[in-house]
Amino acid sequence: MNRLHKSIQEIQNGESLRIMVISAFAIFALFVTLFTVMFRNQALYSQLYTLLPHLYIIPVILVALWYPKRGLKITVLMIVAIIILTTIVYFMGIIIDPVLSLFNAGLDIMIFVAVALYAKDRDMVDSALRDFFERSGMMGNENRSVNEATGKERIKLTGDFEEVIQALQGPDDDTREEAARVLGELKDMRAVTPLLSALEDPNHYVRREAAKSLGRLGDERAIPALINALKDNDRSGREGAAEGLADMKEKASGPLILALKDPDWHVRMGVLISMRIIGDKKTIPDIIGVITDENRFVRREAVKSLGRIGDKRIVGPLTDALKDEDRSVRMRAVGALVKCCGDAAVEPLIGALHDSDSGVRLRVVQALEEIRDPRGIKAIHDSLNPENT
């Protein structure tokens, strides 16, 4: 048996074991629940009520972590099951404290949803947490990765080209995802056509890996399709397309600049991400041109991109961005200024000390402290002690 078939067999064996473990925990939780309900003892149920919903947390967490693409759907089903169970015991005459019931149900639902969402899309949760810390002023300007390892066991396709192509067309989502990734590593240009087809795969993880592999192959025929893939309805698919275009480097520069005028804001935003990864200073004027884009998400990416690849030429545009109506654009403008503009950022930042948003003001103070220019330190002191001015 070749190594491809062995890999698939290993997946099937692991799948069976996971299902057995999840089933064991779920059956135990169901058994305890049925025993408690059928016993019809008010005192017993009142004591165990707070425990019963928590028994389902273990199988839910396992489902969410082991099946991240299905975890949210299964979580919703389990929440519905708990609501039905609570309704049944109520009509059976078992009276429970409504306040305690609402508290426990809310707690469990929050845990279920949080785990499922994190397993389904870690990037989304990371982004939400990052925005929270930015609002609170607790996050500095250091770059944080949004592409953490998923922890998912990857299958290894080590067969020849035809075997990998066959796997790309198979029914299993994980196998197709891995096949799309491997095709980028094989560096076989025959993979371009099947990978272009994989950009239409129903699974967004497969689309992401196909886009990234097309970027590794570097065939210019893929550029229009990758730009179009920036419209993907899933975030990971869009990010994969942006990474794929970035891997094309100078080959994609011309089409990327043209795509900055695309009517779809997802495309404009993805183009800016690609430009930021490429880091070509020649694109700075083009990025400055969209810093006043009508869409706030595009403006955010434009500011971030200028901060990553810019120089002192961008002080003016970033100073204007400090007056943007969107607080997160202003927050990113502060970070971009302190990162790449040095002493030239001091005066614009001093002007932002009176921003209407407390989170932005706190970030400005942190930025001025990082620069350690006497003008900035004095301005901070004056803003904290207005009676001395």
NUKOL-504788 format. One record per residue (C-alpha): residue in one letter; z, y, x. Coordinates in steps of 0.5 Angstrom, whole numbers, padded with zeros to 4 digits, always signed. Each point is the difference from the previous one (the first is absolute). Layout:
<atoms>
AZYX
...
</atoms>
This chain:
<atoms>
M+0000+0000+0000
N-0002+0007+0003
R+0005+0005+0001
L-0003+0004-0006
H+0002-0006-0005
K+0007+0000+0004
S+0001+0007-0002
I-0001-0001-0007
Q+0004-0006+0000
E+0006+0003+0003
I-0001+0006-0005
Q+0000-0005-0006
N+0006-0004+0003
G+0004+0007+0000
E-0002+0002-0007
S+0003-0006-0003
L+0007+0001+0004
R+0000+0007-0002
I-0001-0002-0007
M+0005-0005+0000
V+0005+0004+0003
I-0001+0006-0005
S+0000-0005-0006
A+0007-0003+0002
F+0003+0007+0000
A-0003+0002-0006
I+0001-0007-0004
F+0008+0001+0003
A+0000+0007-0003
L-0003-0003-0007
F+0005-0006+0000
V+0006+0005+0001
T-0003+0005-0006
L-0001-0006-0005
F+0006-0003+0001
T+0004+0007-0001
V-0004+0002-0006
M+0000-0007-0003
F+0008-0001+0001
R+0001+0006-0005
N+0006+0003+0003
Q+0001+0007+0000
A+0005+0000+0005
L-0004-0004+0005
Y-0006+0004-0001
S+0003+0007+0001
Q+0003-0003+0007
L-0007-0003+0002
Y-0004+0006-0003
T+0000+0004+0006
L-0002-0006+0004
L-0006-0003-0004
P-0005+0005+0002
H+0002+0000+0007
L-0002-0007+0000
Y-0007+0002-0001
I+0000+0005+0006
I-0001-0006+0005
P-0007-0003-0002
V-0002+0007-0002
I+0001+0002+0007
L-0003-0006+0003
V-0006+0001-0005
A-0001+0007+0002
L+0000-0002+0008
W-0004-0006+0000
Y-0005+0002-0005
P-0001+0008+0001
K-0006+0000-0004
R+0003-0003-0007
G+0007+0002+0001
L+0000+0006-0004
K-0003-0004-0006
I+0005-0005+0000
T+0005+0005+0001
V-0002+0003-0007
L+0000-0007-0003
M+0007-0001+0002
I+0003+0007-0002
V-0003-0002-0007
A+0003-0007+0000
I+0007+0004+0002
I-0001+0004-0006
I-0002-0005-0005
L+0006-0004+0002
T+0005+0006-0001
T-0003+0000-0007
I+0001-0007-0001
V+0007+0000+0001
Y+0001+0006-0004
F-0003-0003-0006
M+0005-0006+0002
G+0006+0004-0002
I+0002+0001+0008
I+0002+0007+0000
I+0000+0004+0007
D+0002+0006+0003
P-0007+0005-0001
V+0002+0004+0005
L+0001-0006+0005
S-0006-0003-0002
L-0004+0006+0001
F+0002+0001+0007
N-0001-0007+0002
A-0007+0000-0003
G-0002+0006+0003
L+0003-0002+0007
D-0004-0006+0000
I-0006+0003-0003
M+0000+0005+0006
I+0001-0006+0005
F-0005-0004-0003
V-0005+0006+0000
A+0002+0002+0007
V-0001-0006+0003
A-0007-0002-0003
L-0003+0007+0002
Y+0002+0000+0007
A-0003-0007+0001
K-0006+0002-0004
D-0001+0006+0004
R+0004+0002+0005
D-0004+0006+0002
M+0001+0003-0007
V+0008-0001+0001
D+0000+0003+0007
S-0004+0006-0002
A+0005+0001-0006
L+0006-0001+0005
R-0003+0005+0005
D-0002+0005-0005
F+0008+0000-0003
F+0002+0001+0008
E-0005+0006+0001
R+0003+0003-0007
S+0007-0001+0003
G-0002+0003+0007
M+0003-0006+0003
M-0007-0002+0003
G-0003+0003+0006
N-0007+0001+0002
E+0000-0007+0004
N-0006-0005-0002
R+0003-0006-0004
S-0005-0006-0001
V-0002-0001-0008
N-0003-0007+0002
E+0006-0004+0002
A-0001-0008+0000
T+0000-0003-0006
G+0004-0006+0002
K-0005-0005-0003
E-0002-0006+0003
R-0007+0000+0002
I-0005-0005+0000
K-0004-0001+0007
L-0007-0002-0001
T-0003-0002+0006
G-0006-0004-0002
D-0007+0002+0001
F-0004+0006-0003
E-0003-0004-0006
E+0007-0003-0001
V+0003+0007-0001
I-0005+0003-0004
Q+0001-0006-0005
A+0007+0002+0000
L-0001+0007-0001
Q-0004-0002-0007
G+0006-0005-0002
P+0005+0000-0006
D+0006+0002+0004
D+0002+0007+0001
D+0004-0001+0006
T-0006-0004+0004
R-0005+0005-0002
E+0004+0005+0003
E+0001-0003+0006
A-0007-0002+0001
A-0002+0007-0001
R+0005+0002+0006
V-0003-0005+0004
L-0007+0002-0001
G+0002+0006+0003
E+0002-0003+0006
L-0005-0005+0001
K-0005+0006+0002
D-0006-0004-0003
M-0005+0005-0003
R-0002-0005-0006
A+0007+0002-0003
V-0002+0007-0002
T-0004-0002-0006
P+0006-0005-0003
L+0005+0005+0002
L-0004+0006-0004
S+0000-0005-0006
A+0008-0001+0001
L+0001+0007-0001
E-0001-0001-0008
D+0005-0006+0001
P+0005+0000-0006
N+0006-0001+0004
H+0001+0007+0004
Y+0003-0003+0006
V-0006-0004+0001
R-0004+0007-0001
R+0005+0003+0005
E-0001-0005+0006
A-0008+0000-0002
A+0000+0007+0001
K+0004+0000+0007
S-0004-0006+0003
L-0007+0004-0002
G+0003+0006+0004
R+0002-0005+0006
L-0008-0002+0000
G-0002+0007+0000
D-0007-0001-0004
E-0002+0007-0002
R-0003-0004-0006
A+0007+0000-0003
I+0002+0007+0000
P-0003+0002-0007
A+0004-0006-0003
L+0006+0002+0004
I+0000+0007-0003
N-0001-0003-0007
A+0006-0004+0001
L+0004+0006+0001
K+0000+0000-0007
D+0003-0007-0001
N+0005+0000-0006
D+0006-0003+0005
R+0003+0004+0005
S+0000-0006+0006
G-0008+0000-0002
R-0001+0007+0002
E+0004+0000+0006
G-0004-0006+0002
A-0006+0004-0001
A+0003+0006+0004
E+0002-0005+0006
G-0007-0003+0000
L-0004+0007+0000
A+0005+0002+0006
D-0002-0006+0004
M-0007+0002+0000
K+0002+0007+0003
E-0006+0004+0002
K-0005-0004-0004
A+0004+0002-0006
S+0001+0007+0002
G-0006+0003-0004
P+0001-0004-0006
L+0007+0002+0000
I-0001+0007+0000
L-0005+0000-0005
A+0005-0004-0005
L+0005+0005+0001
K-0004+0004-0006
D+0000-0007-0004
P+0002+0002-0007
D+0005-0006-0001
W+0007+0003+0004
H+0002-0008+0002
V-0007+0001+0004
R+0002+0006+0003
M+0007-0002+0002
G-0002-0006+0003
V-0005+0003+0004
L+0006+0005+0003
I+0004-0007+0001
S-0006-0002+0004
M-0001+0006+0004
R+0007+0000+0002
I+0000-0007+0003
I-0006+0002+0004
G+0003+0006+0002
D-0006+0004+0002
K+0001+0007+0001
K-0007+0002-0002
T+0002-0001-0007
I+0005+0005+0000
P-0004+0005-0003
D-0002-0005-0006
I+0007-0002-0001
I+0002+0008-0001
G-0006+0001-0005
V+0004-0005-0005
I+0007+0003+0002
T-0001+0004-0007
D-0003-0006-0004
E+0002+0000-0007
N+0004-0007+0000
R+0007+0000+0003
F-0001-0007+0003
V-0006+0002+0004
R+0003+0007+0002
R+0006-0005+0003
E-0004-0004+0004
A-0004+0006+0003
V+0006+0003+0002
K+0003-0007+0003
S-0007-0001+0004
L+0000+0007+0003
G+0007-0001+0002
R-0002-0007+0003
I-0006+0002+0004
G+0000+0008+0000
D+0002+0005+0005
K+0002+0008+0000
R-0007+0001-0004
I+0003-0002-0006
V+0006+0004+0000
G-0003+0005-0005
P-0002-0006-0005
L+0007-0003+0000
T+0003+0007-0001
D-0004+0001-0006
A+0002-0007-0002
L+0008+0002+0000
K-0002+0004-0006
D-0003-0006-0004
E+0002-0001-0007
D+0002-0008+0001
R+0007+0000+0004
S-0003-0007+0004
V-0006+0004+0002
R+0005+0005+0003
M+0005-0005+0003
R-0006-0003+0004
A-0002+0007+0002
V+0007+0001+0003
G-0001-0007+0004
A-0007+0001+0002
L+0002+0007+0003
V+0006-0002+0004
K-0004-0006+0003
C-0006+0003+0003
C+0000+0008+0000
G+0006+0001+0004
D+0003+0007+0001
A-0006+0002-0005
A+0004-0003-0006
V+0006+0004+0001
E-0002+0006-0004
P-0003-0004-0006
L+0006-0004+0000
I+0005+0006+0000
G-0004+0002-0006
A+0001-0006-0004
L+0007+0000+0001
H+0000+0003-0007
D-0004-0005-0004
S+0002-0001-0007
D+0001-0008+0001
S+0007-0002+0004
G-0003-0006+0003
V-0006+0004+0003
R+0005+0005+0003
L+0005-0005+0003
R-0007-0003+0003
V-0001+0007+0003
V+0006+0000+0003
Q+0000-0006+0003
A-0007+0002+0003
L+0002+0006+0003
E+0006-0004+0003
E-0005-0005+0003
I-0004+0006+0003
R+0007+0004+0003
D-0004+0006+0000
P+0005+0006+0000
R-0003+0004-0005
G+0000-0006-0005
I+0008-0002+0002
K+0001+0008-0002
A-0004-0001-0006
I+0004-0006-0002
H+0007+0004+0001
D-0003+0006-0004
S-0002-0004-0006
L+0007-0004+0000
N+0004+0007+0001
P-0004+0005-0004
E+0006+0005+0000
N-0001+0001+0008
T-0008+0002-0001
</atoms>
